[in-house]
Amino acid sequence: MISRRKYDPLGVVIATDEGLLQVEPGRDPVVAVTGKRFNRVDFRDGLGLASAPSEGVWVFAGKRWERGWDGDPRSVSVTTAGDMFIGSADGRLHRSHDKGGTWTVIDGVQNVIKLN
């Protein structure tokens, strides 16, 4: 059985001070999001997250990057199961089960992590 991809490939995504740069083999680089300073990117199986400190998080859910969370992110992660996580500057952990459509705070995480 041949498995068909259900998403557009991202290639290599680079977080820069000017935006998100996508590089695919054999194609010219494309600026996917411009005007924001990105510092973290994670993507798996057609889902992606990119964080811009004090600006929020952009989500890739198969077609294009869209702003998906307002806040001050410090880390992002996409699991192999498709769950998305954002670690925010206030020490909270946010989770999405629906490709970044909604976000919930995971209670109790701040009790485990000591903030300075």
C-alpha beads as a LAMMPS data file, in Angstrom:
LAMMPS data file: protein, C-alpha beads

116 atoms
115 bonds

1 atom types
1 bond types

-500.0 500.0 xlo xhi
-500.0 500.0 ylo yhi
-500.0 500.0 zlo zhi

Masses

1 110.0

Atoms # bond

1 1 1 0.000 0.000 0.000
2 1 1 1.331 3.425 -0.940
3 1 1 0.860 6.144 1.644
4 1 1 0.053 9.558 0.224
5 1 1 1.120 12.694 1.998
6 1 1 -1.823 14.840 3.155
7 1 1 0.171 18.032 3.518
8 1 1 2.514 20.258 1.565
9 1 1 6.144 19.527 2.478
10 1 1 7.875 22.254 4.449
11 1 1 11.466 21.506 3.482
12 1 1 13.821 23.215 5.916
13 1 1 12.350 26.027 8.011
14 1 1 14.780 28.582 9.424
15 1 1 13.878 31.002 12.220
16 1 1 15.530 34.368 11.552
17 1 1 15.412 37.900 12.940
18 1 1 13.440 38.944 9.836
19 1 1 10.919 36.090 9.686
20 1 1 10.516 32.424 8.757
21 1 1 12.460 31.192 5.747
22 1 1 11.431 27.967 3.957
23 1 1 13.983 26.165 1.811
24 1 1 12.956 23.223 -0.377
25 1 1 15.420 21.270 -2.538
26 1 1 15.433 22.544 -6.124
27 1 1 13.417 25.680 -5.333
28 1 1 14.238 29.242 -4.406
29 1 1 13.964 30.087 -0.682
30 1 1 10.598 31.550 0.331
31 1 1 9.918 33.931 3.197
32 1 1 6.850 32.309 4.793
33 1 1 6.298 34.940 7.502
34 1 1 7.950 38.346 7.407
35 1 1 8.522 41.141 9.903
36 1 1 8.827 39.047 13.077
37 1 1 11.890 37.849 15.005
38 1 1 11.519 34.081 15.352
39 1 1 13.685 32.057 17.708
40 1 1 12.260 28.503 17.726
41 1 1 10.740 26.161 15.137
42 1 1 9.511 22.581 15.413
43 1 1 7.586 20.513 12.874
44 1 1 6.541 16.923 12.363
45 1 1 4.346 15.171 9.805
46 1 1 2.829 18.310 8.320
47 1 1 2.378 20.218 11.592
48 1 1 4.641 23.079 12.618
49 1 1 5.077 25.688 15.333
50 1 1 7.288 28.772 15.255
51 1 1 7.720 31.149 18.189
52 1 1 8.409 34.867 18.125
53 1 1 9.156 36.232 21.630
54 1 1 6.533 38.768 22.800
55 1 1 4.756 38.333 19.425
56 1 1 3.105 34.899 19.670
57 1 1 3.234 31.568 17.857
58 1 1 2.588 30.749 14.201
59 1 1 1.085 27.373 13.286
60 1 1 1.540 25.341 10.104
61 1 1 -1.289 22.797 9.746
62 1 1 -0.690 21.549 6.228
63 1 1 -0.897 24.525 3.867
64 1 1 0.521 27.804 5.224
65 1 1 1.775 29.508 8.377
66 1 1 -0.916 31.353 10.353
67 1 1 -0.824 33.137 13.674
68 1 1 -2.189 30.662 16.196
69 1 1 -1.439 31.915 19.707
70 1 1 -0.997 35.344 21.281
71 1 1 1.446 35.579 24.136
72 1 1 5.134 35.489 24.968
73 1 1 6.465 32.049 23.941
74 1 1 9.838 30.633 24.941
75 1 1 9.655 27.111 23.492
76 1 1 7.514 25.086 21.084
77 1 1 7.153 21.381 20.391
78 1 1 5.091 19.128 18.121
79 1 1 4.743 15.479 19.174
80 1 1 4.580 12.474 16.865
81 1 1 0.920 12.092 17.947
82 1 1 0.181 15.617 16.655
83 1 1 -0.153 17.384 19.998
84 1 1 1.368 20.862 20.130
85 1 1 3.003 22.484 23.148
86 1 1 4.062 26.037 23.954
87 1 1 6.174 26.999 26.946
88 1 1 5.451 30.630 27.794
89 1 1 7.561 33.265 29.544
90 1 1 5.347 33.089 32.646
91 1 1 6.267 29.418 33.163
92 1 1 3.005 27.965 31.878
93 1 1 2.698 25.032 29.495
94 1 1 -0.026 25.288 26.825
95 1 1 -1.326 22.327 24.816
96 1 1 -3.381 21.969 21.640
97 1 1 -5.018 18.737 20.459
98 1 1 -6.572 20.343 17.363
99 1 1 -3.699 21.658 15.230
100 1 1 -3.498 24.938 17.132
101 1 1 -7.207 25.741 16.957
102 1 1 -7.559 25.942 20.736
103 1 1 -5.037 26.029 23.571
104 1 1 -5.376 24.950 27.200
105 1 1 -3.007 25.476 30.113
106 1 1 -1.746 22.276 31.713
107 1 1 -2.364 22.770 35.431
108 1 1 0.296 21.834 37.948
109 1 1 3.338 22.444 35.764
110 1 1 4.246 25.608 37.665
111 1 1 4.352 23.572 40.881
112 1 1 7.087 21.393 39.385
113 1 1 9.216 24.146 37.859
114 1 1 10.939 26.676 40.096
115 1 1 10.993 30.101 38.482
116 1 1 13.665 32.650 39.350

Bonds

1 1 1 2
2 1 2 3
3 1 3 4
4 1 4 5
5 1 5 6
6 1 6 7
7 1 7 8
8 1 8 9
9 1 9 10
10 1 10 11
11 1 11 12
12 1 12 13
13 1 13 14
14 1 14 15
15 1 15 16
16 1 16 17
17 1 17 18
18 1 18 19
19 1 19 20
20 1 20 21
21 1 21 22
22 1 22 23
23 1 23 24
24 1 24 25
25 1 25 26
26 1 26 27
27 1 27 28
28 1 28 29
29 1 29 30
30 1 30 31
31 1 31 32
32 1 32 33
33 1 33 34
34 1 34 35
35 1 35 36
36 1 36 37
37 1 37 38
38 1 38 39
39 1 39 40
40 1 40 41
41 1 41 42
42 1 42 43
43 1 43 44
44 1 44 45
45 1 45 46
46 1 46 47
47 1 47 48
48 1 48 49
49 1 49 50
50 1 50 51
51 1 51 52
52 1 52 53
53 1 53 54
54 1 54 55
55 1 55 56
56 1 56 57
57 1 57 58
58 1 58 59
59 1 59 60
60 1 60 61
61 1 61 62
62 1 62 63
63 1 63 64
64 1 64 65
65 1 65 66
66 1 66 67
67 1 67 68
68 1 68 69
69 1 69 70
70 1 70 71
71 1 71 72
72 1 72 73
73 1 73 74
74 1 74 75
75 1 75 76
76 1 76 77
77 1 77 78
78 1 78 79
79 1 79 80
80 1 80 81
81 1 81 82
82 1 82 83
83 1 83 84
84 1 84 85
85 1 85 86
86 1 86 87
87 1 87 88
88 1 88 89
89 1 89 90
90 1 90 91
91 1 91 92
92 1 92 93
93 1 93 94
94 1 94 95
95 1 95 96
96 1 96 97
97 1 97 98
98 1 98 99
99 1 99 100
100 1 100 101
101 1 101 102
102 1 102 103
103 1 103 104
104 1 104 105
105 1 105 106
106 1 106 107
107 1 107 108
108 1 108 109
109 1 109 110
110 1 110 111
111 1 111 112
112 1 112 113
113 1 113 114
114 1 114 115
115 1 115 116
